Amino acid sequence: MYKFLIYISYTYAIPIGKPLENEINKRGFEVKWFSDEEEAKNELLKSDSPVLLDIEEVIAFEPHIILAATDSIPDFINALKVQIFHGFNAEKRKFEIDHFRIRGLFDLYCTQGPSTTSVFKNLQKKQPHFDVIETGWSKVDPLFPVTTKEKSEVPIVFMASTFTERLSLAYDNEVFEEIKKLSKTGTYKFLMVLHPKIPTEIVNKWKALENKYFTFYDTTDLIPLFIKSDIMFADTTSAIQEFLLQKKPVVTFKHFLEKDYLIQIEEADKIEKSFELALTYPEELINKIEKYVLNLHPYFDGKSSERIVNASIDFLHKNKSYLKPKPLNLVRKLKMRMHLDYYTLTSHNKPFTIKRKN
């Protein structure tokens, strides 16, 4: 009877853990949730999921495997620590440091596809205290199998924005005015979400646009909106990569990097023309999207959660003597203790292992 802990920080990680919870329950194993941030914890408490309220309850639970959709987890819990990622590499910079930062806390990285696996494999050679297994990403399991959608009578545009102000279309007043104008013409229907970290005043500004052709959704469960939509309009949010798995066009506003699988614009007055182009589903563009997706996440069976659970259990039992001890990380460990208001000298720097019974 394996015991799993799904460890998160923010509400946007809940849809990442839900498919894993379903998979674990299906097998008859035990699973509980923990969030080290109050907002996500309160959101979890509204659901039927079993939630641990504090770090003392986590320790008492004694999980075998922690599936973490966050960057940092406590070193003082003696469990196998598995990184499952809280997003795709958003490519906000020429090299996304945060996505590939090795914090010395995890035993196993369950990567999303070749484009991330290759980087983590190279990092593992330099810092051999963890292993890497490519599984696909649990969050996108509900997206598959992708069904061919008939184009809507009134084209539906899914809109999303990152929280980083310098990269976010949500802060751009010219974009706001253009979408406001288009939403009143009835030419398009807009379905919009904003990152949970975007300030309330910006969120309220966009919410005020609501009409027959513009709907604002206060949700982190994006997949139902992806499926409804014909195209996407965004900036540099990692939701772009999730949407592209459907092989539907994406228009980006001031994306930091030039990408041939995106329709990229720099001025708000080009938004409508770019929508018109995207809705033709240009063959050359779709081919480039398909090529990109195969490198990003070549799993279209909706079974990434199954692969993550399998990989975690197998690795739990594996002889991991080939791995080096994790780095001391004294400052990071102190910060985690301060964050959780839990102080202990206990620290587990070797990966948790259970020998298989013959």
Sequence and secondary structure as in RCSB ss.txt:
>XXXX:A:sequence
MYKFLIYISYTYAIPIGKPLENEINKRGFEVKWFSDEEEAKNELLKSDSPVLLDIEEVIAFEPHIILAATDSIPD
FINALKVQIFHGFNAEKRKFEIDHFRIRGLFDLYCTQGPSTTSVFKNLQKKQPHFDVIETGWSKVDPLFPVTTKE
KSEVPIVFMASTFTERLSLAYDNEVFEEIKKLSKTGTYKFLMVLHPKIPTEIVNKWKALENKYFTFYDTTDLIPL
FIKSDIMFADTTSAIQEFLLQKKPVVTFKHFLEKDYLIQIEEADKIEKSFELALTYPEELINKIEKYVLNLHPYF
DGKSSERIVNASIDFLHKNKSYLKPKPLNLVRKLKMRMHLDYYTLTSHNKPFTIKRKN
>XXXX:A:secstr
  EEEEEESSGGGHHHHHHHHHHHHHTT EEEEEESSHHHHHHHHTSSS B  SHHHHHHH  SEEEESSS   T
TS SEEEE  SS     SSS TGGG   S  SEEEESSHHHHHHHHHHHHHSTTSEEEE   GGGGGG S     
  SS EEEE   S GGG GGG HHHHHHHHHHHTTTS EEEE   TTS HHHHHHHHTT BTTEEE   S  HHH
HHH SEEEESS THHHHHHTT   EEEES SS  TTSEEESSGGGHHHHHHHHTT  HHHHHHHHHHHHHH    
SS HHHHHHHHHHHHHHS  TTS      HHHHHHHHHHHT   S    S        
